[in-house]
């Protein structure tokens, strides 16, 4: 039985690309062998581009905790920093920086600043307190408007 895992297919792509086969020809040959388990055409094209650009690793992005904490520190120092700026400073590719920021650290861009996508427990508690205060003030105003006043 043929190994149809993604890493096995990436190895085939890398091999055929090294033999200077065109992207569409690689897709056709792989579709013959892997059938429904074959990677999508766009995925094959993307991996061909990566290998053409000099990538040698067939595995997905793997990062260590030191790199992740360094990226986190750079973002905390300057929340307006960009992915390319971090990549240049740390001498790693932009895709790795993007993976660390979005998948490992859970940040997203809001108004051109990196912010955590999820609130911490303290932030949730503070937000709840503000909401409860607002609700109780609103209820007091509504109550004072509905209760008849003595003349």
TIVO-2410 file (N, C-alpha, C; in nm, 3 decimals):
# residues 151
REC num residu      c1      c2      c3 atome chaine
REC   1      X   0.085  -0.119   0.000     N      A
REC   1      X   0.000   0.000   0.000    CA      A
REC   1      X   0.089   0.124   0.000     C      A
REC   2      X   0.049   0.224  -0.076     N      A
REC   2      X   0.126   0.348  -0.092    CA      A
REC   2      X   0.106   0.439   0.029     C      A
REC   3      X   0.216   0.496   0.080     N      A
REC   3      X   0.208   0.591   0.191    CA      A
REC   3      X   0.159   0.724   0.133     C      A
REC   4      X   0.037   0.765   0.171     N      A
REC   4      X  -0.021   0.887   0.115    CA      A
REC   4      X  -0.016   1.003   0.213     C      A
REC   5      X   0.069   0.995   0.315     N      A
REC   5      X   0.079   1.104   0.411    CA      A
REC   5      X   0.131   1.229   0.342     C      A
REC   6      X   0.107   1.341   0.405     N      A
REC   6      X   0.151   1.468   0.348    CA      A
REC   6      X   0.303   1.472   0.335     C      A
REC   7      X   0.373   1.424   0.438     N      A
REC   7      X   0.519   1.430   0.432    CA      A
REC   7      X   0.573   1.341   0.320     C      A
REC   8      X   0.510   1.225   0.296     N      A
REC   8      X   0.552   1.138   0.186    CA      A
REC   8      X   0.531   1.208   0.052     C      A
REC   9      X   0.417   1.274   0.038     N      A
REC   9      X   0.389   1.344  -0.087    CA      A
REC   9      X   0.483   1.464  -0.106     C      A
REC  10      X   0.519   1.530   0.003     N      A
REC  10      X   0.614   1.641  -0.008    CA      A
REC  10      X   0.750   1.591  -0.054     C      A
REC  11      X   0.787   1.473  -0.010     N      A
REC  11      X   0.914   1.414  -0.053    CA      A
REC  11      X   0.911   1.388  -0.203     C      A
REC  12      X   0.798   1.338  -0.253     N      A
REC  12      X   0.783   1.314  -0.396    CA      A
REC  12      X   0.793   1.446  -0.472     C      A
REC  13      X   0.725   1.548  -0.422     N      A
REC  13      X   0.730   1.680  -0.486    CA      A
REC  13      X   0.874   1.729  -0.491     C      A
REC  14      X   0.944   1.716  -0.380     N      A
REC  14      X   1.083   1.762  -0.373    CA      A
REC  14      X   1.169   1.686  -0.475     C      A
REC  15      X   1.150   1.556  -0.484     N      A
REC  15      X   1.226   1.475  -0.578    CA      A
REC  15      X   1.199   1.515  -0.723     C      A
REC  16      X   1.070   1.523  -0.757     N      A
REC  16      X   1.034   1.557  -0.896    CA      A
REC  16      X   1.076   1.699  -0.931     C      A
REC  17      X   1.070   1.789  -0.834     N      A
REC  17      X   1.113   1.928  -0.858    CA      A
REC  17      X   1.263   1.931  -0.884     C      A
REC  18      X   1.338   1.849  -0.810     N      A
REC  18      X   1.483   1.841  -0.831    CA      A
REC  18      X   1.515   1.787  -0.970     C      A
REC  19      X   1.426   1.705  -1.024     N      A
REC  19      X   1.443   1.652  -1.160    CA      A
REC  19      X   1.394   1.751  -1.265     C      A
REC  20      X   1.357   1.872  -1.220     N      A
REC  20      X   1.316   1.985  -1.305    CA      A
REC  20      X   1.182   1.960  -1.376     C      A
REC  21      X   1.095   1.880  -1.312     N      A
REC  21      X   0.961   1.860  -1.369    CA      A
REC  21      X   0.876   1.982  -1.339     C      A
REC  22      X   0.787   2.014  -1.430     N      A
REC  22      X   0.698   2.130  -1.414    CA      A
REC  22      X   0.591   2.099  -1.309     C      A
REC  23      X   0.544   2.204  -1.241     N      A
REC  23      X   0.446   2.189  -1.133    CA      A
REC  23      X   0.322   2.111  -1.175     C      A
REC  24      X   0.266   2.144  -1.291     N      A
REC  24      X   0.144   2.077  -1.336    CA      A
REC  24      X   0.169   1.931  -1.369     C      A
REC  25      X   0.288   1.900  -1.420     N      A
REC  25      X   0.323   1.761  -1.448    CA      A
REC  25      X   0.337   1.682  -1.318     C      A
REC  26      X   0.394   1.746  -1.217     N      A
REC  26      X   0.406   1.682  -1.085    CA      A
REC  26      X   0.267   1.648  -1.032     C      A
REC  27      X   0.175   1.743  -1.044     N      A
REC  27      X   0.039   1.720  -0.997    CA      A
REC  27      X  -0.025   1.601  -1.070     C      A
REC  28      X  -0.012   1.598  -1.203     N      A
REC  28      X  -0.072   1.489  -1.280    CA      A
REC  28      X  -0.014   1.353  -1.239     C      A
REC  29      X   0.116   1.346  -1.223     N      A
REC  29      X   0.180   1.220  -1.185    CA      A
REC  29      X   0.137   1.176  -1.045     C      A
REC  30      X   0.128   1.272  -0.954     N      A
REC  30      X   0.088   1.238  -0.817    CA      A
REC  30      X  -0.060   1.198  -0.811     C      A
REC  31      X  -0.143   1.261  -0.891     N      A
REC  31      X  -0.286   1.228  -0.894    CA      A
REC  31      X  -0.305   1.084  -0.943     C      A
REC  32      X  -0.222   1.041  -1.038     N      A
REC  32      X  -0.228   0.903  -1.087    CA      A
REC  32      X  -0.197   0.804  -0.975     C      A
REC  33      X  -0.099   0.838  -0.893     N      A
REC  33      X  -0.054   0.746  -0.789    CA      A
REC  33      X  -0.142   0.753  -0.664     C      A
REC  34      X  -0.170   0.874  -0.617     N      A
REC  34      X  -0.239   0.891  -0.489    CA      A
REC  34      X  -0.391   0.902  -0.501     C      A
REC  35      X  -0.441   0.931  -0.618     N      A
REC  35      X  -0.585   0.941  -0.639    CA      A
REC  35      X  -0.649   1.047  -0.551     C      A
REC  36      X  -0.752   1.007  -0.476     N      A
REC  36      X  -0.826   1.100  -0.391    CA      A
REC  36      X  -0.742   1.151  -0.274     C      A
REC  37      X  -0.638   1.078  -0.237     N      A
REC  37      X  -0.552   1.118  -0.125    CA      A
REC  37      X  -0.445   1.219  -0.167     C      A
REC  38      X  -0.443   1.254  -0.294     N      A
REC  38      X  -0.341   1.347  -0.345    CA      A
REC  38      X  -0.362   1.487  -0.289     C      A
REC  39      X  -0.252   1.554  -0.263     N      A
REC  39      X  -0.257   1.694  -0.218    CA      A
REC  39      X  -0.326   1.779  -0.325     C      A
REC  40      X  -0.385   1.888  -0.285     N      A
REC  40      X  -0.452   1.979  -0.378    CA      A
REC  40      X  -0.349   2.043  -0.471     C      A
REC  41      X  -0.396   2.080  -0.589     N      A
REC  41      X  -0.308   2.143  -0.688    CA      A
REC  41      X  -0.238   2.266  -0.631     C      A
REC  42      X  -0.313   2.351  -0.560     N      A
REC  42      X  -0.254   2.472  -0.503    CA      A
REC  42      X  -0.147   2.439  -0.400     C      A
REC  43      X  -0.169   2.332  -0.323     N      A
REC  43      X  -0.069   2.290  -0.223    CA      A
REC  43      X   0.057   2.242  -0.292     C      A
REC  44      X   0.043   2.166  -0.398     N      A
REC  44      X   0.160   2.119  -0.473    CA      A
REC  44      X   0.236   2.237  -0.531     C      A
REC  45      X   0.164   2.333  -0.590     N      A
REC  45      X   0.230   2.453  -0.644    CA      A
REC  45      X   0.306   2.528  -0.535     C      A
REC  46      X   0.242   2.541  -0.417     N      A
REC  46      X   0.307   2.614  -0.307    CA      A
REC  46      X   0.435   2.544  -0.263     C      A
REC  47      X   0.432   2.410  -0.252     N      A
REC  47      X   0.553   2.337  -0.213    CA      A
REC  47      X   0.659   2.341  -0.322     C      A
REC  48      X   0.618   2.342  -0.447     N      A
REC  48      X   0.716   2.358  -0.557    CA      A
REC  48      X   0.787   2.492  -0.545     C      A
REC  49      X   0.712   2.597  -0.514     N      A
REC  49      X   0.772   2.729  -0.497    CA      A
REC  49      X   0.869   2.729  -0.379     C      A
REC  50      X   0.833   2.663  -0.270     N      A
REC  50      X   0.920   2.658  -0.154    CA      A
REC  50      X   1.051   2.587  -0.186     C      A
REC  51      X   1.041   2.474  -0.258     N      A
REC  51      X   1.162   2.400  -0.293    CA      A
REC  51      X   1.246   2.479  -0.394     C      A
REC  52      X   1.180   2.547  -0.485     N      A
REC  52      X   1.251   2.630  -0.582    CA      A
REC  52      X   1.327   2.744  -0.513     C      A
REC  53      X   1.268   2.794  -0.403     N      A
REC  53      X   1.330   2.904  -0.327    CA      A
REC  53      X   1.443   2.855  -0.237     C      A
REC  54      X   1.465   2.722  -0.234     N      A
REC  54      X   1.577   2.671  -0.157    CA      A
REC  54      X   1.541   2.595  -0.031     C      A
REC  55      X   1.415   2.576  -0.005     N      A
REC  55      X   1.377   2.501   0.115    CA      A
REC  55      X   1.418   2.355   0.099     C      A
REC  56      X   1.470   2.298   0.206     N      A
REC  56      X   1.510   2.158   0.200    CA      A
REC  56      X   1.432   2.071   0.297     C      A
REC  57      X   1.367   2.132   0.394     N      A
REC  57      X   1.293   2.057   0.496    CA      A
REC  57      X   1.151   2.028   0.447     C      A
REC  58      X   1.107   1.902   0.457     N      A
REC  58      X   0.971   1.869   0.413    CA      A
REC  58      X   0.870   1.881   0.524     C      A
REC  59      X   0.916   1.902   0.646     N      A
REC  59      X   0.825   1.907   0.760    CA      A
REC  59      X   0.762   2.045   0.773     C      A
REC  60      X   0.650   2.049   0.847     N      A
REC  60      X   0.586   2.176   0.876    CA      A
REC  60      X   0.677   2.257   0.967     C      A
REC  61      X   0.641   2.383   0.988     N      A
REC  61      X   0.721   2.473   1.070    CA      A
REC  61      X   0.737   2.418   1.211     C      A
REC  62      X   0.861   2.410   1.256     N      A
REC  62      X   0.890   2.366   1.392    CA      A
REC  62      X   0.970   2.479   1.458     C      A
REC  63      X   0.925   2.522   1.573     N      A
REC  63      X   0.993   2.632   1.641    CA      A
REC  63      X   1.030   2.589   1.782     C      A
REC  64      X   1.135   2.651   1.834     N      A
REC  64      X   1.171   2.621   1.972    CA      A
REC  64      X   1.119   2.731   2.063     C      A
REC  65      X   1.121   2.705   2.192     N      A
REC  65      X   1.062   2.800   2.287    CA      A
REC  65      X   1.144   2.928   2.296     C      A
REC  66      X   1.274   2.920   2.271     N      A
REC  66      X   1.358   3.041   2.276    CA      A
REC  66      X   1.317   3.139   2.166     C      A
REC  67      X   1.296   3.086   2.046     N      A
REC  67      X   1.254   3.172   1.935    CA      A
REC  67      X   1.116   3.230   1.963     C      A
REC  68      X   1.026   3.147   2.013     N      A
REC  68      X   0.891   3.194   2.044    CA      A
REC  68      X   0.894   3.305   2.148     C      A
REC  69      X   0.972   3.288   2.253     N      A
REC  69      X   0.978   3.391   2.357    CA      A
REC  69      X   1.046   3.518   2.306     C      A
REC  70      X   1.143   3.504   2.216     N      A
REC  70      X   1.209   3.622   2.158    CA      A
REC  70      X   1.109   3.701   2.073     C      A
REC  71      X   1.030   3.630   1.991     N      A
REC  71      X   0.928   3.698   1.910    CA      A
REC  71      X   0.827   3.767   2.001     C      A
REC  72      X   0.785   3.700   2.107     N      A
REC  72      X   0.690   3.758   2.202    CA      A
REC  72      X   0.748   3.885   2.265     C      A
REC  73      X   0.874   3.881   2.302     N      A
REC  73      X   0.940   3.998   2.363    CA      A
REC  73      X   0.948   4.114   2.265     C      A
REC  74      X   0.981   4.086   2.138     N      A
REC  74      X   0.988   4.192   2.037    CA      A
REC  74      X   0.851   4.257   2.017     C      A
REC  75      X   0.746   4.177   2.019     N      A
REC  75      X   0.611   4.231   2.003    CA      A
REC  75      X   0.572   4.314   2.124     C      A
REC  76      X   0.607   4.269   2.242     N      A
REC  76      X   0.574   4.345   2.364    CA      A
REC  76      X   0.650   4.477   2.370     C      A
REC  77      X   0.771   4.480   2.316     N      A
REC  77      X   0.849   4.604   2.313    CA      A
REC  77      X   0.789   4.704   2.216     C      A
REC  78      X   0.739   4.654   2.102     N      A
REC  78      X   0.683   4.743   2.001    CA      A
REC  78      X   0.567   4.671   1.933     C      A
REC  79      X   0.445   4.702   1.975     N      A
REC  79      X   0.328   4.634   1.921    CA      A
REC  79      X   0.298   4.674   1.777     C      A
REC  80      X   0.367   4.775   1.725     N      A
REC  80      X   0.348   4.817   1.586    CA      A
REC  80      X   0.446   4.748   1.492     C      A
REC  81      X   0.531   4.661   1.544     N      A
REC  81      X   0.629   4.594   1.460    CA      A
REC  81      X   0.558   4.501   1.362     C      A
REC  82      X   0.625   4.471   1.252     N      A
REC  82      X   0.565   4.388   1.148    CA      A
REC  82      X   0.636   4.253   1.140     C      A
REC  83      X   0.570   4.160   1.076     N      A
REC  83      X   0.627   4.026   1.058    CA      A
REC  83      X   0.761   4.032   0.983     C      A
REC  84      X   0.773   4.107   0.872     N      A
REC  84      X   0.902   4.114   0.803    CA      A
REC  84      X   1.013   4.174   0.891     C      A
REC  85      X   0.979   4.273   0.973     N      A
REC  85      X   1.081   4.333   1.061    CA      A
REC  85      X   1.133   4.230   1.161     C      A
REC  86      X   1.043   4.151   1.217     N      A
REC  86      X   1.085   4.047   1.312    CA      A
REC  86      X   1.169   3.942   1.242     C      A
REC  87      X   1.127   3.902   1.121     N      A
REC  87      X   1.201   3.801   1.045    CA      A
REC  87      X   1.343   3.847   1.016     C      A
REC  88      X   1.360   3.974   0.978     N      A
REC  88      X   1.494   4.026   0.949    CA      A
REC  88      X   1.578   4.031   1.076     C      A
REC  89      X   1.518   4.075   1.185     N      A
REC  89      X   1.594   4.086   1.310    CA      A
REC  89      X   1.639   3.950   1.363     C      A
REC  90      X   1.555   3.848   1.349     N      A
REC  90      X   1.589   3.716   1.403    CA      A
REC  90      X   1.651   3.623   1.299     C      A
REC  91      X   1.660   3.670   1.174     N      A
REC  91      X   1.717   3.591   1.064    CA      A
REC  91      X   1.641   3.460   1.043     C      A
REC  92      X   1.508   3.468   1.044     N      A
REC  92      X   1.423   3.353   1.013    CA      A
REC  92      X   1.323   3.396   0.907     C      A
REC  93      X   1.261   3.299   0.842     N      A
REC  93      X   1.169   3.334   0.733    CA      A
REC  93      X   1.037   3.389   0.788     C      A
REC  94      X   0.971   3.469   0.705     N      A
REC  94      X   0.846   3.533   0.747    CA      A
REC  94      X   0.739   3.432   0.782     C      A
REC  95      X   0.735   3.322   0.711     N      A
REC  95      X   0.634   3.219   0.739    CA      A
REC  95      X   0.647   3.163   0.880     C      A
REC  96      X   0.771   3.146   0.925     N      A
REC  96      X   0.794   3.097   1.061    CA      A
REC  96      X   0.748   3.200   1.163     C      A
REC  97      X   0.780   3.327   1.137     N      A
REC  97      X   0.737   3.434   1.227    CA      A
REC  97      X   0.584   3.438   1.233     C      A
REC  98      X   0.521   3.429   1.118     N      A
REC  98      X   0.374   3.430   1.112    CA      A
REC  98      X   0.317   3.313   1.193     C      A
REC  99      X   0.375   3.195   1.177     N      A
REC  99      X   0.331   3.077   1.251    CA      A
REC  99      X   0.343   3.099   1.402     C      A
REC 100      X   0.455   3.153   1.445     N      A
REC 100      X   0.478   3.177   1.589    CA      A
REC 100      X   0.375   3.277   1.642     C      A
REC 101      X   0.357   3.387   1.570     N      A
REC 101      X   0.268   3.494   1.617    CA      A
REC 101      X   0.123   3.446   1.626     C      A
REC 102      X   0.076   3.381   1.522     N      A
REC 102      X  -0.066   3.346   1.517    CA      A
REC 102      X  -0.099   3.214   1.585     C      A
REC 103      X  -0.015   3.112   1.566     N      A
REC 103      X  -0.047   2.979   1.619    CA      A
REC 103      X   0.010   2.956   1.759     C      A
REC 104      X   0.135   2.995   1.782     N      A
REC 104      X   0.198   2.969   1.911    CA      A
REC 104      X   0.157   3.072   2.016     C      A
REC 105      X   0.164   3.201   1.979     N      A
REC 105      X   0.135   3.308   2.076    CA      A
REC 105      X  -0.012   3.349   2.077     C      A
REC 106      X  -0.086   3.319   1.971     N      A
REC 106      X  -0.228   3.353   1.967    CA      A
REC 106      X  -0.255   3.501   1.949     C      A
REC 107      X  -0.165   3.573   1.882     N      A
REC 107      X  -0.186   3.715   1.859    CA      A
REC 107      X  -0.258   3.737   1.726     C      A
REC 108      X  -0.326   3.851   1.717     N      A
REC 108      X  -0.385   3.898   1.594    CA      A
REC 108      X  -0.363   4.047   1.585     C      A
REC 109      X  -0.372   4.103   1.464     N      A
REC 109      X  -0.352   4.247   1.448    CA      A
REC 109      X  -0.484   4.320   1.464     C      A
REC 110      X  -0.486   4.422   1.549     N      A
REC 110      X  -0.601   4.509   1.568    CA      A
REC 110      X  -0.550   4.651   1.559     C      A
REC 111      X  -0.602   4.727   1.465     N      A
REC 111      X  -0.558   4.866   1.447    CA      A
REC 111      X  -0.406   4.874   1.437     C      A
REC 112      X  -0.346   4.784   1.358     N      A
REC 112      X  -0.202   4.779   1.331    CA      A
REC 112      X  -0.118   4.749   1.454     C      A
REC 113      X  -0.178   4.691   1.558     N      A
REC 113      X  -0.103   4.651   1.678    CA      A
REC 113      X  -0.129   4.504   1.706     C      A
REC 114      X  -0.026   4.433   1.750     N      A
REC 114      X  -0.042   4.294   1.790    CA      A
REC 114      X  -0.107   4.288   1.927     C      A
REC 115      X  -0.216   4.215   1.937     N      A
REC 115      X  -0.286   4.199   2.064    CA      A
REC 115      X  -0.322   4.052   2.082     C      A
REC 116      X  -0.329   4.005   2.207     N      A
REC 116      X  -0.373   3.867   2.229    CA      A
REC 116      X  -0.516   3.849   2.180     C      A
REC 117      X  -0.545   3.734   2.120     N      A
REC 117      X  -0.680   3.708   2.071    CA      A
REC 117      X  -0.778   3.679   2.183     C      A
REC 118      X  -0.728   3.632   2.296     N      A
REC 118      X  -0.815   3.595   2.407    CA      A
REC 118      X  -0.780   3.677   2.531     C      A
REC 119      X  -0.882   3.708   2.610     N      A
REC 119      X  -0.860   3.784   2.732    CA      A
REC 119      X  -0.806   3.693   2.842     C      A
REC 120      X  -0.722   3.749   2.928     N      A
REC 120      X  -0.674   3.674   3.043    CA      A
REC 120      X  -0.787   3.670   3.148     C      A
REC 121      X  -0.768   3.590   3.253     N      A
REC 121      X  -0.870   3.579   3.358    CA      A
REC 121      X  -0.891   3.713   3.427     C      A
REC 122      X  -0.783   3.788   3.452     N      A
REC 122      X  -0.794   3.920   3.515    CA      A
REC 122      X  -0.871   4.017   3.426     C      A
REC 123      X  -0.843   4.013   3.295     N      A
REC 123      X  -0.912   4.102   3.203    CA      A
REC 123      X  -1.061   4.069   3.197     C      A
REC 124      X  -1.094   3.940   3.200     N      A
REC 124      X  -1.235   3.899   3.198    CA      A
REC 124      X  -1.306   3.947   3.324     C      A
REC 125      X  -1.240   3.934   3.440     N      A
REC 125      X  -1.299   3.978   3.567    CA      A
REC 125      X  -1.322   4.129   3.567     C      A
REC 126      X  -1.222   4.204   3.520     N      A
REC 126      X  -1.235   4.350   3.513    CA      A
REC 126      X  -1.348   4.390   3.420     C      A
REC 127      X  -1.358   4.324   3.304     N      A
REC 127      X  -1.465   4.356   3.209    CA      A
REC 127      X  -1.602   4.325   3.270     C      A
REC 128      X  -1.612   4.214   3.342     N      A
REC 128      X  -1.739   4.176   3.407    CA      A
REC 128      X  -1.777   4.280   3.511     C      A
REC 129      X  -1.680   4.328   3.589     N      A
REC 129      X  -1.708   4.431   3.690    CA      A
REC 129      X  -1.761   4.558   3.628     C      A
REC 130      X  -1.700   4.600   3.519     N      A
REC 130      X  -1.744   4.722   3.450    CA      A
REC 130      X  -1.886   4.703   3.397     C      A
REC 131      X  -1.914   4.586   3.341     N      A
REC 131      X  -2.049   4.559   3.289    CA      A
REC 131      X  -2.154   4.559   3.400     C      A
REC 132      X  -2.122   4.496   3.511     N      A
REC 132      X  -2.216   4.492   3.624    CA      A
REC 132      X  -2.244   4.631   3.679     C      A
REC 133      X  -2.141   4.715   3.689     N      A
REC 133      X  -2.158   4.852   3.734    CA      A
REC 133      X  -2.249   4.928   3.639     C      A
REC 134      X  -2.225   4.910   3.511     N      A
REC 134      X  -2.305   4.978   3.409    CA      A
REC 134      X  -2.452   4.933   3.415     C      A
REC 135      X  -2.474   4.804   3.433     N      A
REC 135      X  -2.610   4.752   3.440    CA      A
REC 135      X  -2.680   4.805   3.565     C      A
REC 136      X  -2.613   4.805   3.679     N      A
REC 136      X  -2.678   4.853   3.801    CA      A
REC 136      X  -2.710   5.002   3.793     C      A
REC 137      X  -2.623   5.080   3.729     N      A
REC 137      X  -2.651   5.223   3.711    CA      A
REC 137      X  -2.771   5.242   3.619     C      A
REC 138      X  -2.779   5.161   3.513     N      A
REC 138      X  -2.891   5.171   3.419    CA      A
REC 138      X  -3.022   5.133   3.487     C      A
REC 139      X  -3.016   5.029   3.569     N      A
REC 139      X  -3.136   4.986   3.641    CA      A
REC 139      X  -3.182   5.094   3.739     C      A
REC 140      X  -3.088   5.162   3.804     N      A
REC 140      X  -3.123   5.269   3.897    CA      A
REC 140      X  -3.192   5.383   3.825     C      A
REC 141      X  -3.143   5.415   3.707     N      A
REC 141      X  -3.203   5.524   3.629    CA      A
REC 141      X  -3.343   5.484   3.584     C      A
REC 142      X  -3.357   5.362   3.536     N      A
REC 142      X  -3.489   5.314   3.492    CA      A
REC 142      X  -3.586   5.312   3.609     C      A
REC 143      X  -3.542   5.264   3.725     N      A
REC 143      X  -3.627   5.257   3.842    CA      A
REC 143      X  -3.671   5.397   3.886     C      A
REC 144      X  -3.579   5.491   3.884     N      A
REC 144      X  -3.614   5.627   3.928    CA      A
REC 144      X  -3.712   5.694   3.833     C      A
REC 145      X  -3.712   5.653   3.708     N      A
REC 145      X  -3.805   5.711   3.610    CA      A
REC 145      X  -3.943   5.649   3.618     C      A
REC 146      X  -3.952   5.527   3.667     N      A
REC 146      X  -4.081   5.456   3.668    CA      A
REC 146      X  -4.155   5.469   3.799     C      A
REC 147      X  -4.086   5.504   3.908     N      A
REC 147      X  -4.150   5.516   4.039    CA      A
REC 147      X  -4.213   5.655   4.047     C      A
REC 148      X  -4.341   5.662   4.082     N      A
REC 148      X  -4.405   5.795   4.092    CA      A
REC 148      X  -4.345   5.874   4.210     C      A
REC 149      X  -4.322   6.002   4.186     N      A
REC 149      X  -4.266   6.089   4.288    CA      A
REC 149      X  -4.379   6.161   4.361     C      A
REC 150      X  -4.359   6.182   4.490     N      A
REC 150      X  -4.458   6.257   4.568    CA      A
REC 150      X  -4.441   6.407   4.542     C      A
REC 151      X  -4.550   6.475   4.544     N      A
REC 151      X  -4.546   6.620   4.525    CA      A
REC 151      X  -4.546   6.694   4.653     C      A
***
